[in-house]
Amino acid sequence: MKLYKYIALASVALFAAACTEDALDDLSGKYPAPAATTYTAATDNGVTKDGTKRIFDVTFTGTAGETLNMKFVGDAYFLHAAAFTPADASVAKKGNYITGAGGSTYNSQAITDGVATIAKDGDNYTISGTLWLADGSAIRLGGGGTLVYEADPEAVALTKVLSFSDNRANGTNSLTMQLATAGVETFFDPATYQTAYLGSGNYLAVDFYSADGTLAPGTYSPAADASAEFTYVKGWDPGDLWGIGMFFTNWGTCWWTVDEGITSAAHIESGDITVKKSGNVYTISYNQDGIFFEFKGEIPQLNQGGDEPGPGVEYIELSNCFVAQNNVANGGNSVTLKIADGNINPTYVAEAWSWTYTGNGNYLSLDIYSADGTLADGTYTAAANDALGAGNFAIGYDTEMWGMPMLNWGSCWFTVTDGQEAGQHIEDGTVTVTKSGSEYVITLESTVANARYTGAVNFQ
């Protein structure tokens, strides 16, 4: 009984102390109400690219002349709608605003904490939420303004080699190739004894200098002929070459448009063509005078530094597609495939939400872009998971969930030894998908592994 009595007396004393005038004054001084700020204009100060992320520098101007400068982080070409939270520049990612040195400010005072929620209706942006400043005060956000962002031009994706020739046998140190979009095909027209075209799209016809029959990585500049290292032959019209009354046009390096089989060309006479090489995969790109393209893939006719490309590649044959998961149904933009060789046996353990393996062998895990949850024909190139788009597969990566490291997500190659698995990130190369009836052929060519699966893909 004495214990209850003392608790009751203490409660009365505490209540009485909390109701004194001094206590109320202290509480009011310690927790001032956030100052309301209403913004009527927004200014785009520029967008900075940092790898796959973009930093949007935006200033909101208030009715009393207040200036709120925010450094938002996103991955689209425009500022996306989200509830942005604070992070230092060194770790900031999509959905953060940057704090610390050079970060977000209010009237030039550093912002330290709080949530700034951006809503978007076309080009009209509104901002709401509460932010805390370095001096301990807070501001409540309202209003907004207009921000106009222009979409980045996208490179035309060249995905196939239409033709290739090594001209050294004819006394010219050059390689001629045609690299095309997926919708362009060629055939030999016996009526004209010439190559003709089907479909619609674009292709690049290019003459690269080469003294040894290889295409060296580097920056190639335009030249009148193939006589110097790291040059390409600019587009030109030779006219009547042999006095036969036939005028020849669009030789050398040209950008061709195919419209339902009808072709037209533009000379490429200025600007550099960049060639990069990773393993067996070439990246050939150009962006000048409104022509913007990128080829990414293998060129089977080239000597790949000792590796036989194309049909000569030795593949690890995979035979068991034991996972085919549609991630679109869960808000993602990909499908996940897990495909094993015949030397291991995967078993799903429902209690652990994971797979176990017996035997010794390999399996491939792929995350491939999909907008509708299906696996489309095509050639897919490597991209970061947070930048995954049409024609991409997600490279391998490590992440963290619930404070724990989570290894080997995205696309990885796993080796299983006596039931124990070890993964390698796949960060380059191509994944090719072709479908005939209900059967798929899925091919990976990368510096990590060359693997191929032929069989059904049944999505769970």
VOGU-3710 file (C-alpha; in Angstrom, 3 decimals, decimal comma):
1> mklykyiala> 0,000/0,000/0,000  2,841/2,404/0,753  4,272/1,963/-2,794  0,990/2,967/-4,446  0,750/5,967/-2,120  4,200/7,258/-3,094  3,452/6,806/-6,815  0,228/8,782/-6,477  1,953/11,597/-4,614  4,749/11,751/-7,205
11> svalfaaact> 2,195/11,920/-10,036  0,385/14,828/-8,395  3,669/16,684/-7,892  4,742/16,147/-11,477  1,378/17,363/-12,808  1,563/20,462/-10,627  5,098/21,284/-11,761  4,154/20,890/-15,432  1,352/23,433/-15,057  3,470/26,257/-13,704
21> edalddlsgk> 3,988/29,375/-15,856  7,757/28,846/-15,992  7,370/25,363/-17,430  5,051/26,590/-20,174  7,453/29,401/-21,050  10,381/26,992/-21,296  8,405/24,655/-23,533  7,368/27,482/-25,841  10,941/28,759/-26,147  12,418/25,343/-26,816
31> ypapaattyt> 9,988/24,296/-29,526  9,056/27,344/-31,604  6,513/26,863/-34,360  8,101/26,508/-37,840  8,046/29,732/-39,834  5,635/29,435/-42,765  7,148/30,187/-46,162  5,163/30,394/-49,385  6,975/30,270/-52,711  5,701/31,822/-55,927
41> aatdngvtkd> 8,557/31,110/-58,357  11,083/28,384/-59,091  14,372/28,704/-60,980  16,299/25,892/-62,617  19,995/26,519/-61,889  21,124/23,544/-63,943  21,363/19,764/-63,770  24,644/18,019/-63,006  25,224/14,423/-64,080  27,148/12,185/-61,695
51> gtkrifdvtf> 27,297/8,669/-63,099  23,739/7,343/-63,274  22,323/10,036/-60,985  21,500/13,688/-61,609  21,592/16,608/-59,193  18,864/19,222/-59,732  19,840/22,668/-58,437  16,561/24,552/-57,851  15,866/27,889/-56,146  12,366/28,680/-54,851
61> tgtagetlnm> 11,619/32,374/-54,221  9,091/33,348/-51,549  6,567/36,171/-51,233  8,853/38,044/-48,826  11,971/37,504/-50,914  13,066/34,318/-49,123  15,264/31,993/-51,159  15,198/28,237/-50,720  17,998/26,568/-52,679  17,617/22,793/-52,930
71> kfvgdayflh> 19,942/20,179/-54,412  17,631/17,275/-55,301  18,942/13,900/-56,523  17,139/11,898/-59,212  17,832/9,737/-62,245  15,440/11,077/-64,919  16,024/14,123/-67,094  13,387/15,993/-65,054  12,883/16,546/-61,321  10,608/13,720/-60,228
81> aaaftpadas> 7,858/13,872/-57,591  8,934/12,368/-54,276  9,362/12,942/-50,550  13,049/13,930/-50,495  15,122/13,175/-47,393  18,556/14,580/-46,396  21,913/12,996/-47,219  25,502/14,126/-47,549  26,772/14,494/-51,117  29,108/11,514/-50,697
91> vakkgnyitg> 26,225/9,068/-50,184  23,245/10,881/-51,722  21,105/8,878/-54,135  17,753/9,171/-55,872  15,160/10,550/-53,435  17,624/12,573/-51,352  18,400/16,273/-51,169  22,017/17,167/-50,448  23,090/18,618/-47,116  26,479/19,659/-45,788
101> aggstynsqa> 29,077/21,754/-47,588  27,722/23,027/-50,878  24,320/21,558/-50,119  20,802/22,903/-49,706  20,209/26,263/-47,990  17,482/28,660/-46,845  18,484/32,338/-47,088  22,089/31,077/-47,337  21,777/29,116/-44,063  22,458/25,392/-44,247
111> itdgvatiak> 19,507/22,995/-44,115  20,255/20,058/-41,823  17,148/17,866/-41,674  13,514/17,382/-42,582  11,464/16,141/-45,530  10,753/18,215/-48,648  7,921/16,755/-50,695  7,768/17,641/-54,384  4,509/17,295/-56,312  4,491/17,614/-60,097
121> dgdnytisgt> 1,736/18,486/-62,567  3,382/18,828/-65,951  5,873/21,679/-65,580  4,173/23,013/-62,435  5,929/22,022/-59,205  4,808/22,483/-55,600  6,861/21,925/-52,469  5,645/21,060/-48,970  7,022/19,751/-45,691  9,178/21,015/-42,845
131> lwladgsair> 12,932/21,620/-42,876  15,336/22,331/-40,013  18,169/24,827/-40,265  21,652/24,942/-38,773  20,562/27,417/-36,062  17,884/24,999/-34,794  14,919/26,846/-36,280  12,464/25,292/-38,709  10,549/26,384/-41,811  7,269/25,076/-43,175
141> lggggtlvye> 7,149/24,896/-46,972  4,321/25,782/-49,358  3,709/27,031/-52,886  6,036/26,393/-55,799  6,675/27,434/-59,379  7,293/26,326/-62,946  10,315/24,283/-64,036  10,837/23,216/-67,638  13,219/20,353/-68,388  14,170/19,282/-71,893
151> adpeavaltk> 14,549/15,580/-72,587  18,048/14,384/-73,372  18,519/13,212/-76,940  18,855/9,443/-76,991  21,355/7,630/-79,137  19,987/5,497/-81,949  20,824/1,966/-80,817  22,681/-0,009/-83,465  22,455/-3,690/-82,588  23,602/-5,756/-85,568
161> vlsfsdnran> 26,389/-6,076/-88,125  24,896/-6,020/-91,632  28,205/-6,370/-93,476  31,958/-6,338/-92,905  34,977/-6,294/-95,194  38,732/-6,123/-94,669  40,060/-3,987/-97,533  43,764/-4,701/-97,059  43,702/-7,357/-99,784  42,754/-4,556/-102,207
171> gtnsltmqla> 45,650/-2,387/-101,116  43,694/-0,149/-98,730  44,360/-0,128/-94,985  40,755/0,014/-93,896  37,813/-1,940/-92,545  34,346/-1,275/-93,961  31,305/-2,215/-91,941  27,587/-1,538/-91,748  26,042/-1,401/-88,262  22,240/-1,270/-88,160
181> tagvetffdp> 19,193/-0,905/-85,966  17,077/-3,973/-85,259  14,474/-3,213/-87,951  16,827/-3,183/-90,951  17,578/-6,290/-93,023  19,488/-6,879/-96,282  19,132/-9,266/-99,200  20,832/-9,784/-102,532  18,687/-8,521/-105,407  19,440/-10,689/-108,477
191> atyqtaylgs> 17,763/-8,126/-110,738  20,381/-5,466/-109,933  23,193/-7,667/-108,614  23,301/-5,379/-105,578  22,466/-5,502/-101,903  18,972/-4,217/-101,172  17,299/-3,353/-97,883  14,120/-4,292/-96,051  12,330/-2,712/-93,099  12,793/0,700/-91,533
201> gnylavdfys> 15,476/2,214/-89,350  19,073/3,358/-89,705  22,503/2,011/-90,371  26,038/3,373/-90,226  28,384/2,700/-93,128  31,919/3,421/-91,926  35,468/3,032/-93,216  37,934/2,758/-90,310  41,700/2,890/-90,799  43,326/-0,445/-89,977
211> adgtlapgty> 46,798/-1,648/-90,941  46,470/-5,073/-89,269  42,819/-6,035/-89,702  41,819/-5,155/-86,141  39,813/-2,224/-84,802  41,831/-0,573/-82,040  39,991/1,246/-79,223  40,429/5,003/-79,492  39,061/8,227/-80,941  38,829/8,307/-84,736
221> spaadasaef> 38,772/11,648/-86,565  37,605/12,301/-90,163  40,070/12,171/-93,047  39,960/12,229/-96,832  41,373/8,705/-97,060  42,470/5,781/-94,927  46,123/6,703/-94,641  46,584/7,597/-90,977  46,071/5,809/-87,689  42,834/6,550/-85,775
231> tyvkgwdpgd> 41,007/8,094/-88,730  37,840/7,241/-90,596  37,095/8,132/-94,221  34,540/10,918/-94,270  31,507/10,665/-96,550  32,030/11,667/-100,175  30,572/11,407/-103,698  33,044/9,904/-106,160  30,948/10,775/-109,240  31,582/8,945/-112,522
241> lwgigmfftn> 34,574/6,839/-111,558  35,179/4,889/-114,738  33,639/7,084/-117,425  30,598/4,867/-117,796  28,023/7,578/-117,261  27,072/6,376/-113,771  27,293/8,868/-110,906  28,296/7,238/-107,600  27,246/8,843/-104,320  27,526/8,326/-100,567
251> wgtcwwtvde> 30,802/6,471/-100,254  32,966/6,465/-97,154  31,279/7,083/-93,812  27,582/7,909/-94,091  24,456/7,762/-91,938  21,728/5,909/-93,771  17,982/6,004/-93,228  15,837/3,089/-94,401  12,103/3,733/-94,790  10,243/0,575/-95,818
261> gitsaahies> 13,229/-0,438/-97,908  13,876/3,003/-99,459  17,300/4,365/-98,515  18,760/7,857/-98,199  22,074/9,006/-96,748  23,869/11,906/-95,070  27,651/12,270/-95,215  29,531/12,188/-91,914  32,348/14,672/-92,510  33,137/16,085/-89,056
271> gditvkksgn> 33,232/14,974/-85,454  34,950/12,047/-83,777  33,827/8,428/-83,683  34,737/6,767/-80,383  35,591/3,074/-80,223  35,758/1,243/-76,895  36,292/-2,446/-76,247  35,506/-4,579/-73,194  36,211/-8,262/-73,616  34,578/-9,213/-76,906
281> vytisynqdg> 32,166/-6,266/-76,881  32,699/-3,089/-78,892  31,026/0,251/-78,183  31,100/2,587/-81,208  29,498/6,000/-80,707  29,103/9,365/-82,421  27,168/12,564/-81,586  27,532/15,459/-84,012  25,292/17,668/-86,154  22,067/15,930/-85,152
291> iffefkgeip> 23,371/12,392/-85,778  23,617/10,452/-82,515  24,187/6,700/-82,495  25,766/3,949/-80,437  26,601/0,403/-81,412  27,209/-2,023/-78,559  27,954/-5,651/-79,251  30,336/-8,078/-80,870  31,695/-7,785/-84,393  32,185/-11,489/-85,194
301> qlnqggdepg> 34,491/-10,897/-88,174  37,129/-9,142/-86,067  39,959/-10,909/-84,299  39,030/-10,433/-80,635  42,555/-10,592/-79,204  42,832/-14,377/-79,462  39,204/-15,181/-78,592  37,204/-16,598/-81,464  34,038/-14,486/-81,672  30,598/-15,306/-83,027
311> pgveyielsn> 30,190/-18,956/-84,004  33,657/-19,763/-82,621  32,731/-18,917/-79,019  32,690/-21,938/-76,736  29,583/-21,748/-74,574  28,806/-23,376/-71,284  25,530/-25,093/-72,041  22,740/-24,485/-69,529  19,721/-26,793/-69,409  17,462/-25,920/-66,461
321> cfvaqnnvan> 15,590/-22,598/-66,220  14,449/-23,082/-62,636  13,316/-19,492/-61,966  11,413/-17,187/-64,322  9,996/-14,316/-62,303  7,921/-11,365/-63,481  9,037/-8,373/-61,389  6,677/-5,944/-63,151  3,809/-7,373/-61,139  5,624/-6,168/-57,997
331> ggnsvtlkia> 6,370/-2,675/-59,312  9,706/-3,451/-60,976  10,771/-3,110/-64,597  12,457/-6,448/-65,200  12,185/-10,203/-65,317  14,555/-12,464/-63,385  15,848/-15,732/-64,791  17,949/-18,354/-63,031  19,341/-21,015/-65,356  21,577/-23,915/-64,307
341> dgninptyva> 23,730/-26,460/-66,081  23,006/-30,162/-65,726  25,585/-30,715/-62,990  23,712/-29,068/-60,119  20,267/-29,606/-58,674  18,463/-26,512/-57,260  15,895/-26,971/-54,481  13,652/-24,197/-53,171  13,405/-23,950/-49,361  10,138/-22,117/-48,664
351> eawswtytgn> 10,884/-21,537/-44,974  14,061/-19,650/-45,847  12,774/-18,007/-49,051  15,919/-19,195/-50,813  17,483/-21,914/-52,947  19,944/-24,628/-52,026  22,099/-26,588/-54,451  23,683/-30,012/-54,640  26,450/-31,030/-56,992  29,217/-29,106/-58,702
361> gnylsldiys> 28,548/-26,738/-61,595  27,249/-23,317/-62,538  24,111/-21,281/-62,813  23,339/-17,895/-64,341  21,116/-15,267/-62,742  19,846/-12,535/-65,076  17,755/-9,414/-64,531  16,509/-8,294/-67,966  14,495/-5,152/-68,663  10,795/-5,693/-69,323
371> adgtladgty> 7,960/-3,180/-69,406  5,182/-5,785/-69,446  6,583/-8,826/-67,656  7,425/-10,756/-70,818  10,811/-11,712/-72,248  11,198/-10,017/-75,628  13,520/-10,967/-78,474  16,563/-8,747/-78,817  20,115/-7,988/-77,757  20,476/-6,548/-74,261
381> taaandalga> 23,481/-4,562/-73,072  24,759/-3,939/-69,555  23,401/-1,073/-67,409  23,286/-0,207/-63,712  20,182/-1,483/-61,959  18,945/2,039/-61,190  19,410/3,052/-64,835  17,782/-0,010/-66,390  15,950/0,773/-69,640  14,812/-0,799/-72,876
391> gnfaigydte> 17,497/-3,059/-74,326  19,399/-3,457/-71,033  20,185/-6,147/-68,515  21,142/-5,141/-64,962  24,793/-5,574/-64,043  25,663/-7,446/-60,870  25,751/-5,454/-57,656  25,751/-5,712/-53,853  23,214/-3,938/-51,675  22,023/-3,716/-48,076
401> mwgmpmlnwg> 18,653/-4,511/-46,531  17,603/-4,217/-42,911  21,163/-3,269/-42,017  22,590/-6,466/-43,515  24,772/-6,827/-46,635  23,034/-8,581/-49,535  25,505/-9,872/-52,109  25,280/-10,723/-55,807  22,038/-9,165/-56,977  21,262/-8,302/-60,584
411> scwftvtdgq> 23,068/-10,403/-63,193  25,689/-12,754/-61,770  27,492/-15,976/-62,633  27,536/-18,537/-59,832  29,849/-21,472/-59,290  28,548/-24,230/-57,016  31,099/-26,500/-55,320  29,766/-29,273/-53,098  26,595/-27,259/-52,601  28,384/-24,016/-51,734
421> eagqhiedgt> 27,878/-21,126/-54,172  30,174/-18,210/-55,050  29,051/-15,378/-57,310  30,730/-13,023/-59,791  29,109/-9,785/-60,972  28,462/-9,590/-64,719  29,268/-5,998/-65,709  29,806/-6,152/-69,477  28,891/-8,049/-72,599  25,548/-8,845/-74,184
431> vtvtksgsey> 22,539/-11,029/-73,532  20,752/-12,196/-76,682  17,213/-13,557/-76,587  15,497/-15,266/-79,521  12,205/-17,133/-79,410  10,757/-19,731/-81,752  7,355/-21,031/-80,717  7,568/-21,850/-77,016  11,349/-22,310/-77,027  13,934/-19,645/-76,231
441> vitlestvan> 17,619/-19,377/-76,976  19,293/-17,143/-74,369  22,977/-16,383/-74,834  25,356/-14,539/-72,534  28,715/-13,351/-73,870  30,824/-11,463/-71,319  34,265/-11,377/-69,796  32,922/-13,448/-66,893  31,389/-16,312/-68,877  29,951/-17,337/-72,227
451> arytgavnfq> 26,811/-19,375/-71,633  23,789/-20,508/-73,620  20,361/-21,896/-72,749  17,891/-23,493/-75,147  14,462/-24,403/-73,816  11,228/-23,150/-72,316  10,829/-20,148/-70,013  7,745/-20,543/-67,845  7,022/-17,492/-65,704  5,780/-18,187/-62,206
//
